[in-house]
Amino acid sequence: MRVLIVEDDPRFGSLLQRVLTAEGYANDLAADGDEALGLLRLVSYDLVLLDLMLPLVPGLEVCRQLRETRQEVPVLMLTARDAVEHRVEGLDAGADDYLTKPVAFSELFARMRVLLRRHSGRREPVLRAAELRLDPVRRRLYLAEQPVELTGKEFAILELLMRHPERVFSREEISEHVWDFAYEGASNMIDVYIARLRRKLGPAARYLVTLRGQGYSLRP
């Protein structure tokens, strides 16, 4: 799943990117409302974390324009303004939820999960491949109905492969999905995560195929 962070404070924006990446959410950062609207026209996001007070185009206007184009992506507003009228303004502009700063990340992730569950009716909520069953919204994997514990990045890699069975993904494509567009990590990091996934999948690891010189594919 990919999240758009719209935040003009570079320190807080960078912190949000780190914690979301650690939880397995691919993400992009927009520093102002104009950049956010440009990204929303180009990329299909699963959720938007939107600051209210932004340069160029305010957060309320970003949300209004997003809804005018009939995009149904869930929007969670983050702001230091906690007066009731400010919350009402955000919700009236089309936001789905409102969280005041400073943010407790446990609450942030809980609210994100609620919004993703609420909007999951627009897509197949559970992915299946042979005896594997993956719930992207609740972020759970089952092998023959037994739960399997995955880290955030392991989950993101497997979700990508299960959404596109038989397709071959290069290491660069996997890196872009799991981290972000600017990620420049060594390609052997992907090999490390694939090896960890294989250990956790046990007998189902045979579906995770390596194609020399090309990348990885899930072939149940």
N, C-alpha and C positions, 0 to 999 in steps of 0.2 A: 504494500500500500504506500502511496506517495502523498505527503502532506506539504502544503504551501504555508510557510511562515512569513507573515507580513509584519515586520518589526523594524523601527528606525533606530533603536538603540543597539549599536553593534555588539556590545558585550552580552546583552540579554539574548539577542538574536543568535549569537554564536553558541551560547549556553543551551538554548532550546535545540539547536541543531545537534549538539553533542548528546543530549539526553534522549532525543528522538531516535538518533542513529543507534544508540546503545540498546534501545527497545526494539530495533528492527524496522523502523519506519524510514523509508527513503524520503528525503525532504529537500526542498529548495527554499532559499531565503530571498525575499524582496525587501528592499530598504525603504521604499515609499509606495504610495498608492498607485502611481502611474506604472511603475515596474510590475506591481502585482497584477494589474489589469492586463498588461501585456503577456505575462506568463499564463494567466487564466485563459487567454485566447489560444495559446499554443499547446498547453499541456492539460491532460485530463487528471485532475486531482481527486483523491478520496475524501479529503478534509482540508479546511483552511483555518489556520490560527491567525486571527486578524486583530492587530492593535487598533485602538480607536483613534488615537492622535497621531496622524501621519503627515509628513510634508507632501506638497504637490496636490495629492487627492486624499482627503480625509477618509478614515476607515468607514464611516457611515455611508459616504458616497460610493466607495468601492463595493460595499455590500448591496446598495441600491442598484448599481449598474449590473452587478452579478445577477441579481434576481430579475432585472428587466430583460436580460438575455435568456431567461428561463433555465439557467443552470441550477440544478438542485443539489449541488455539492454542499454538505453541511458546513456551517460557519460557526466557529467558537471564538467570540470576542474576548480579548485580553486587554485590560486597561487598569490604570491606577484610579480612574474616576469611578467612585462607588456609590454615588447618589442614586436614589431610586429613579429619578427622571432620566439619568444617563443610561441606566439599564433598559428602561422603557424605550428610549430612542433607538438603542441598538437592536432590540427585538422587533420594533416596528419597521426598521430598515431591512429586516430579513434575516437577522442572525438567529441561529438555533439555540444558542446558549451564551452565557456571559460569565466570565471569571475575572475577579479583581486581583491585581498585583499587590503584594508579592504572591507568587503562585506556589502552592504546594504541588510538587510534581506527581505525587500519588493521586491527588484529586484531579489534576489535569488529565492523567491517563484514564482515570475512571470515567470522566466526562466524555473523553474522546471515544471510549468503548461504547458508551450509551448512544452517542450520536451515530456511530458506525452501525450499531445494531438497528437503530431506528431507520436508517437509510438502506439497510441491506436487502430490502424487498426488491430493489431494482436490479439485483444480480443474484446468481446462484449462491446461497449462503454457505454451502459446504462443498468442498472439492473432494473428489474420490478418485483413487487410482488403485485397482486391485484391493488389497486389504488395508490400504492407507486411507484415512479420512481426516481432512484438515478443515478446521473452522477458522476462516480468516478474521472474522469479527471478534470472536472470543479468544483467538490466538491459541488454539489447542490442536494437538495432533494425536490421533489414535492409530495404533497398529493392531489390527485384529481386535478392535474395541478396547485395547489396553492403552492408557495414556502414555505418551512419550514426552519427556521434558526436553525442550529445545531452548537455546539462547535466542535472543532477538534476531541476530544475523543468520543463524541456522534456519530459523523459521522463515525469514524473508527469502532466502535462497530456495528453499523447498516450495514455498508458495508460488514463486515465479515459475519453477519447473512444472508444478502441478497444474497451473493455469494454462500451460502450453505444452501438453504432452507430445512427444516425438520431435518437437522443435529443438534444434541445437543452439545453445547459447554460448557465445565466446566468453572468456574471462572478463573482457572489457565490458560486455553487456551486463554481466552479472554484477560487476563492480558498480556500474552506473545505477542499477536498480537498488542495490543494497545500501550503498553510501549516497553519493550524489553526483551531479554532472562533473564536478571538479576533482573527484577522487583520483589520486595518482599512485595508489599503493602497488606494491609488487604483485605480479600475477600469482606468485606461489601462495599468497594469502588465501586466494580462492581455493587452491588445492587443499590447504589446511582445513578450511571449513567443510569442504566436500568430504574429506577423510573423516572428520568428526561426525558428519551426518550419517555416513555409511556405518560407523560403529553403532550409532544409536538406532538405526533402522533395522539392524540385525538381518534376518533373512530377506527383508524387502530391499536391502541395499543392492540386490541384483538388478533392480529397475533403474538405478542411477548409473548411466552409461557414460564412459569417457571416450571421446573420439579424438584420437591423437592429432594435434595440430589444429583442431577446430573448437573444442570446448566440451560442454556437458549436455546431456539430454535425459529426460525421464521417459522410460519406455516400458510401461507395465505390460 
